Amino acid sequence: MNILYLSNNSQLDSLYYWIKKRKEVKSILYYSDKLNEILLNIFKPDLIISYGYRYIINNSIVKEYKNKIINLHISYLPFNRGADPNVWSILENTTKGVTIHFIDEGIDTGDILFQKEIIYDEEKHTLASSYNLLQYEIQKMFKDHWSEIVYSMYQPQKQYGAGSIHYIKDFKVIKDILLGNEGWDVLIPEFKDRYKKYLKEKL
């Protein structure tokens, strides 16, 4: 099996090296630039994995590789599609979790392959530690379901409900205010309090 691995986050590379060692993998290509059809025609992947990849894949590629492109997303879809899913699951008190889904023409709207709700005590976590927890959980879920993914032994489920979506600009305008001096190590209760104060000041 030829696997194309799309990512722009080197902190998540442990999953790439884990996949590389699987017996089912004939070759794997790590790619960080915007995906194009020239590369696909040369490499001819059997499966494309997107994990921490910042580019939106062209619709023509999505159609050509239908049901062959999966995305690892650290939210409980349909909640918090798009950018900064962990941030918004905390600020908007939505269900937290991890999801592996097909990529379609929308933003994180494809059918769900595997999904898990994650419950943790916010009082004991920082923004960074909650993010790391979700990354651990999604990698574990991917590994646990590796055989099903490779041999297409799953039953995709449609996403139901309106859910929510956020863009990079949404958090960018309040990022410095909410992170403060602590940065990503801000405690979640403090992070949420700052957001509440921000919203009150806007009224």
Secondary structure per residue as TSV (DSSP state, phi and psi in degrees):
chain	resnum	aa	ss	phi	psi
A	1	M	-	360.0	132.2
A	2	N	E	-96.3	125.6
A	3	I	E	-118.9	130.6
A	4	L	E	-101.8	121.2
A	5	Y	E	-110.0	114.9
A	6	L	E	-103.5	123.6
A	7	S	-	-161.7	150.5
A	8	N	S	-124.4	13.4
A	9	N	-	-122.1	99.6
A	10	S	G	-66.2	-19.1
A	11	Q	G	-68.0	-15.5
A	12	L	G	-103.2	10.4
A	13	D	H	-66.9	-13.7
A	14	S	H	-59.8	-31.8
A	15	L	H	-68.7	-38.7
A	16	Y	H	-57.8	-45.5
A	17	Y	H	-69.7	-31.0
A	18	W	H	-66.0	-45.8
A	19	I	H	-61.7	-40.8
A	20	K	H	-57.7	-26.7
A	21	K	T	-89.2	-5.1
A	22	R	-	-72.8	143.0
A	23	K	T	-66.3	-25.8
A	24	E	T	-75.1	-13.2
A	25	V	-	-92.3	112.8
A	26	K	S	-77.7	-45.6
A	27	S	E	-152.1	150.1
A	28	I	E	-137.9	134.7
A	29	L	E	-118.9	123.1
A	30	Y	E	-88.4	126.1
A	31	Y	E	-136.3	130.7
A	32	S	-	-116.1	-9.4
A	33	D	S	-89.2	178.9
A	34	K	-	-68.5	128.8
A	35	L	-	-67.4	138.3
A	36	N	-	-136.5	160.5
A	37	E	H	-72.0	-23.7
A	38	I	H	-62.5	-47.6
A	39	L	H	-60.8	-43.0
A	40	L	H	-64.6	-38.6
A	41	N	H	-67.6	-29.5
A	42	I	H	-80.9	-47.7
A	43	F	H	-82.7	-32.9
A	44	K	-	52.3	66.1
A	45	P	-	-71.8	146.9
A	46	D	S	-87.8	-25.7
A	47	L	E	-147.4	137.7
A	48	I	E	-116.9	126.1
A	49	I	E	-114.0	122.6
A	50	S	E	-106.5	123.0
A	51	Y	E	-147.8	107.7
A	52	G	S	70.3	35.1
A	53	Y	-	-102.5	126.8
A	54	R	-	-91.1	-9.3
A	55	Y	S	-93.1	147.2
A	56	I	-	-86.2	128.4
A	57	I	-	-78.3	133.8
A	58	N	-	-54.7	139.3
A	59	N	H	-60.0	-33.2
A	60	S	H	-65.5	-35.0
A	61	I	H	-71.9	-41.6
A	62	V	H	-58.2	-42.6
A	63	K	H	-68.3	-41.2
A	64	E	H	-66.5	-34.7
A	65	Y	T	-110.1	38.8
A	66	K	T	-55.4	131.9
A	67	N	T	64.8	18.9
A	68	K	S	-122.1	2.1
A	69	I	E	-118.9	118.2
A	70	I	E	-116.2	152.4
A	71	N	E	-125.2	139.6
A	72	L	E	-102.4	114.8
A	73	H	E	-126.0	129.6
A	74	I	S	-90.3	57.8
A	75	S	S	-148.0	166.6
A	76	Y	-	-94.5	87.1
A	77	L	T	-60.6	142.6
A	78	P	T	-87.8	5.4
A	79	F	T	-73.1	139.8
A	80	N	T	58.6	51.6
A	81	R	E	-67.6	160.2
A	82	G	E	84.6	-142.8
A	83	A	S	-84.1	151.2
A	84	D	-	50.9	50.0
A	85	P	H	-60.6	-37.9
A	86	N	H	-64.9	-41.8
A	87	V	H	-56.9	-49.6
A	88	W	H	-76.5	-26.8
A	89	S	H	-64.9	-31.3
A	90	I	H	-78.5	-49.4
A	91	L	H	-67.6	-31.9
A	92	E	T	-104.6	5.9
A	93	N	T	51.7	44.2
A	94	T	-	-94.3	168.3
A	95	T	-	-58.3	133.1
A	96	K	-	-100.0	148.2
A	97	G	E	173.6	-167.8
A	98	V	E	-135.3	148.7
A	99	T	E	-142.2	135.4
A	100	I	E	-109.0	124.2
A	101	H	E	-143.7	160.7
A	102	F	E	-70.2	147.4
A	103	I	-	-89.8	128.7
A	104	D	-	-121.5	-160.0
A	105	E	S	-74.0	-14.8
A	106	G	S	-92.7	-174.3
A	107	I	S	-98.4	105.4
A	108	D	S	56.8	38.5
A	109	T	-	-109.5	1.0
A	110	G	S	-70.2	165.7
A	111	D	-	-59.4	144.3
A	112	I	E	-87.8	131.4
A	113	L	E	-94.9	-49.1
A	114	F	E	-144.0	146.5
A	115	Q	E	-154.9	147.2
A	116	K	E	-146.9	131.2
A	117	E	E	-79.7	137.6
A	118	I	-	-116.9	122.5
A	119	I	-	-114.5	128.8
A	120	Y	-	-145.0	162.9
A	121	D	-	-84.6	106.9
A	122	E	G	-60.5	-28.8
A	123	E	G	-62.5	-24.0
A	124	K	G	-102.4	6.2
A	125	H	-	-123.4	151.5
A	126	T	B	-97.6	172.6
A	127	L	H	-61.5	-40.0
A	128	A	H	-66.6	-44.2
A	129	S	H	-69.5	-33.4
A	130	S	H	-68.1	-38.5
A	131	Y	H	-61.8	-45.5
A	132	N	H	-64.0	-36.2
A	133	L	H	-62.4	-45.5
A	134	L	H	-65.8	-37.5
A	135	Q	H	-65.2	-40.1
A	136	Y	H	-61.3	-44.6
A	137	E	H	-66.7	-39.4
A	138	I	H	-72.8	-34.7
A	139	Q	H	-67.0	-39.9
A	140	K	H	-63.1	-43.5
A	141	M	H	-63.3	-40.7
A	142	F	H	-61.8	-46.2
A	143	K	H	-64.8	-41.3
A	144	D	H	-63.1	-30.0
A	145	H	T	-108.3	19.9
A	146	W	H	-54.8	-49.5
A	147	S	H	-60.9	-43.5
A	148	E	H	-61.4	-38.5
A	149	I	H	-67.7	-47.6
A	150	V	H	-64.7	-40.4
A	151	Y	T	-102.6	14.5
A	152	S	T	54.6	40.5
A	153	M	-	-98.2	68.0
A	154	Y	-	-147.4	166.8
A	155	Q	-	-124.3	96.1
A	156	P	-	-58.1	141.8
A	157	Q	B	-117.9	135.7
A	158	K	-	-65.4	150.1
A	159	Q	-	-81.6	136.0
A	160	Y	-	-119.4	144.7
A	161	G	S	93.7	158.9
A	162	A	-	-69.0	-36.5
A	163	G	-	62.0	-145.6
A	164	S	-	-157.3	160.6
A	165	I	E	-143.0	145.2
A	166	H	E	-136.6	153.6
A	167	Y	-	-116.9	163.9
A	168	I	H	-53.5	-40.3
A	169	K	H	-63.9	-27.3
A	170	D	H	-62.0	-44.5
A	171	F	H	-85.6	-28.5
A	172	K	H	-57.1	-38.6
A	173	V	T	-71.8	-19.4
A	174	I	T	-120.6	2.1
A	175	K	H	-55.7	-51.9
A	176	D	H	-63.8	-37.3
A	177	I	H	-64.9	-44.7
A	178	L	H	-78.3	-34.4
A	179	L	H	-79.1	-32.3
A	180	G	T	59.2	-149.9
A	181	N	T	-75.4	-22.3
A	182	E	T	-77.0	-21.9
A	183	G	G	67.0	-141.7
A	184	W	G	-69.7	-8.9
A	185	D	G	-88.5	9.1
A	186	V	-	-63.3	137.7
A	187	L	B	-67.1	142.0
A	188	I	H	-59.0	-43.0
A	189	P	H	-58.6	-40.4
A	190	E	H	-67.5	-40.2
A	191	F	H	-58.4	-44.2
A	192	K	H	-70.1	-38.0
A	193	D	H	-62.4	-41.7
A	194	R	H	-63.7	-36.3
A	195	Y	H	-67.8	-41.0
A	196	K	H	-62.0	-42.1
A	197	K	H	-64.6	-39.9
A	198	Y	H	-61.0	-44.6
A	199	L	H	-65.5	-38.0
A	200	K	H	-65.1	-39.8
A	201	E	H	-67.6	-24.0
A	202	K	H	-77.1	-22.4
A	203	L	-	-72.3	360.0
